Amino acid sequence: MPNKRGYHHGNLRQALVEAALQLIEAKGPTGFTLSEAAKEAGVTPAAVYRHFEGREDLIAEAARQGYEIFADLMQYAYETGQPSALAAFEATGRAYLAFARKYPGHYIAMFESGISVNRTPELATVAARARAVLETAASDLSQHIPAEKRPPASMFSAHIWAMSHGVVELFARNSPGTQSPFSPEDLLESGIGIYLRGLGLIKPDE
């Protein structure tokens, strides 16, 4: 347990976020109290209220930090796939799975806590940055299609986001009773391929 003494304003706040992330991962976003977060961080419950108005504020900050990491990972994945639009798009899907595995507390705070991305301007901005990476990757894929026949990038990037989320929830988070004979990466990649071919965004022999 961290030492109660010697905290500065900034790292006490961060210690509470780290404590919340551990509790979210262990008990879910509604399975802990602010007092438990304070105990985990090694501070008094009163100290929490100097930084957060309530549990939702604490979870929202965990989500904001998660989106910062997530957006950076998505951007890196997109850039490593260049100059192939398909490789870049598929890399963002794999980054989604990797993020969910490596940062489960952040992932739950972001996508399963019921916290709206519009709760604060800061949270909305960073969530939009993450979505924009996927939309850019999607837009790149459709440039060869005449504008009047081109599906909206925001639509099919949302579909891929939903597919990625479904694969994470059902197969990448060790959900009971949902074992698959295929890896989550293979499920997502094949699903993306079928979907993109169906829209005419990639050729059948790619």
C-alpha positions in Angstrom: 0.0 0.0 0.0 1.3 3.5 -0.8 2.6 5.6 2.0 -0.1 8.1 3.1 2.5 10.8 3.7 4.5 12.7 1.0 1.8 13.0 -1.6 1.6 16.0 -3.8 -1.6 17.2 -5.3 -1.0 15.7 -8.7 0.2 12.2 -7.7 -2.4 11.8 -5.0 -5.0 12.3 -7.7 -3.2 9.8 -9.9 -2.9 7.3 -7.1 -6.7 7.4 -6.7 -7.1 6.8 -10.4 -4.7 3.8 -10.3 -6.6 2.5 -7.3 -9.9 2.9 -9.1 -8.5 1.0 -12.2 -7.5 -1.9 -10.0 -10.9 -2.0 -8.4 -12.8 -1.6 -11.7 -10.8 -4.6 -13.1 -11.5 -6.7 -10.0 -15.1 -5.7 -9.1 -16.5 -3.8 -12.1 -17.3 -0.1 -12.4 -20.1 -0.2 -9.8 -18.6 -2.8 -7.5 -16.6 -0.4 -5.3 -17.0 2.7 -3.2 -14.9 5.8 -3.0 -13.9 4.7 0.5 -12.4 1.5 -1.0 -10.5 3.5 -3.6 -9.2 5.7 -0.8 -8.1 2.7 1.2 -6.4 1.1 -1.9 -4.5 4.4 -2.5 -3.6 4.6 1.2 -5.4 7.9 2.0 -8.4 8.9 4.0 -11.9 9.0 2.3 -12.0 12.8 2.9 -8.9 13.1 0.6 -10.8 11.7 -2.3 -13.4 14.5 -2.2 -10.7 17.1 -2.6 -10.1 15.7 -6.1 -13.3 14.0 -7.2 -17.0 14.8 -6.5 -18.0 11.2 -6.6 -17.2 7.7 -8.0 -18.4 8.6 -11.4 -16.0 11.5 -11.6 -13.2 9.2 -10.7 -14.2 6.6 -13.3 -14.6 9.4 -15.9 -11.0 10.4 -15.3 -9.9 6.8 -15.6 -11.8 6.7 -18.9 -10.2 9.9 -20.1 -6.7 8.6 -19.5 -7.7 5.4 -21.2 -8.9 7.2 -24.3 -5.5 9.1 -24.4 -3.6 5.8 -24.5 -6.2 4.3 -26.9 -6.0 7.2 -29.3 -2.2 7.1 -29.3 -2.2 3.3 -29.9 -4.7 3.6 -32.8 -2.7 6.4 -34.4 0.5 4.3 -34.1 -1.3 1.3 -35.6 -2.6 3.4 -38.5 0.8 4.8 -39.2 2.6 1.4 -39.1 0.2 0.1 -41.7 1.1 2.8 -44.3 1.2 3.0 -47.2 -1.4 0.2 -47.5 -4.9 1.4 -46.7 -6.0 -2.1 -45.9 -3.0 -2.9 -43.7 -3.5 0.4 -41.8 -7.2 -0.4 -41.3 -6.6 -3.9 -40.1 -3.9 -2.7 -37.8 -6.3 -0.4 -36.0 -8.6 -3.4 -35.4 -5.8 -5.4 -33.9 -4.8 -2.4 -31.8 -8.3 -2.4 -30.3 -7.9 -6.0 -29.2 -4.4 -5.3 -27.8 -5.6 -2.3 -25.8 -8.5 -4.3 -24.3 -6.1 -7.0 -23.2 -3.3 -4.7 -21.8 -5.5 -2.0 -20.2 -8.6 -3.9 -19.0 -9.4 -1.3 -16.2 -9.3 1.6 -18.7 -11.3 -0.4 -21.2 -14.1 -1.1 -18.8 -14.1 2.5 -17.6 -14.4 3.7 -21.2 -16.9 1.2 -22.7 -18.7 -0.6 -19.9 -19.2 1.9 -17.0 -22.1 3.9 -18.5 -20.1 7.1 -18.3 -20.9 9.3 -21.3 -18.0 10.5 -23.4 -19.8 13.9 -23.3 -19.6 14.0 -19.5 -16.7 16.5 -19.8 -15.3 18.5 -22.8 -11.9 16.8 -22.2 -13.3 13.3 -22.3 -15.4 14.2 -25.5 -12.3 15.6 -27.2 -10.0 12.6 -26.6 -12.8 10.1 -27.5 -13.4 12.0 -30.8 -9.6 11.8 -31.5 -9.7 8.0 -31.2 -12.8 7.7 -33.4 -11.2 10.0 -36.0 -8.2 7.7 -36.4 -10.5 4.8 -37.4 -12.6 7.1 -39.6 -9.5 8.3 -41.4 -8.3 4.7 -41.9 -11.8 3.8 -43.3 -11.9 6.9 -45.6 -8.5 5.8 -47.1 -10.0 2.5 -48.1 -12.9 4.0 -50.0 -10.9 6.6 -52.1 -11.0 4.4 -55.2 -14.8 4.3 -55.2 -16.7 7.2 -57.0 -17.9 9.7 -54.5 -21.6 9.1 -55.3 -21.2 5.4 -54.6 -18.9 5.6 -51.7 -20.3 4.4 -48.3 -19.9 6.9 -45.5 -16.6 6.3 -43.7 -18.2 7.1 -40.4 -20.8 4.3 -41.0 -18.4 1.5 -41.9 -15.8 2.5 -39.3 -18.6 2.4 -36.7 -19.5 -1.1 -37.9 -15.9 -2.2 -37.6 -15.7 -0.6 -34.1 -18.8 -2.6 -33.1 -17.3 -5.8 -34.6 -14.1 -5.2 -32.7 -16.0 -4.6 -29.5 -18.0 -7.7 -29.9 -14.9 -9.9 -30.5 -13.4 -8.4 -27.3 -16.5 -8.9 -25.2 -17.2 -12.5 -26.4 -13.7 -13.9 -27.0 -10.9 -11.8 -25.8 -11.8 -11.2 -22.2 -12.2 -14.9 -21.2 -16.0 -14.7 -20.9 -17.3 -17.9 -19.5 -18.8 -20.3 -22.0 -17.7 -18.5 -25.1 -14.6 -20.3 -26.1 -13.8 -20.1 -29.8 -11.6 -22.5 -31.9 -10.2 -19.3 -33.5 -8.1 -16.6 -32.0 -9.8 -13.2 -31.5 -7.3 -11.7 -34.0 -8.3 -14.3 -36.6 -12.0 -13.7 -36.0 -11.7 -10.0 -36.3 -9.4 -10.1 -39.4 -11.7 -12.5 -41.3 -14.8 -10.6 -40.2 -13.3 -7.3 -41.4 -12.3 -8.9 -44.7 -15.7 -10.3 -45.4 -17.4 -7.0 -44.5 -15.0 -4.9 -46.6 -15.4 -7.2 -49.6 -19.2 -7.0 -49.2 -19.0 -3.2 -49.5 -16.7 -3.5 -52.5 -14.0 -1.7 -50.6 -11.4 -4.4 -51.3 -11.1 -6.9 -54.2 -12.1 -10.5 -53.7 -8.5 -11.7 -54.3 -7.0 -9.4 -51.6 
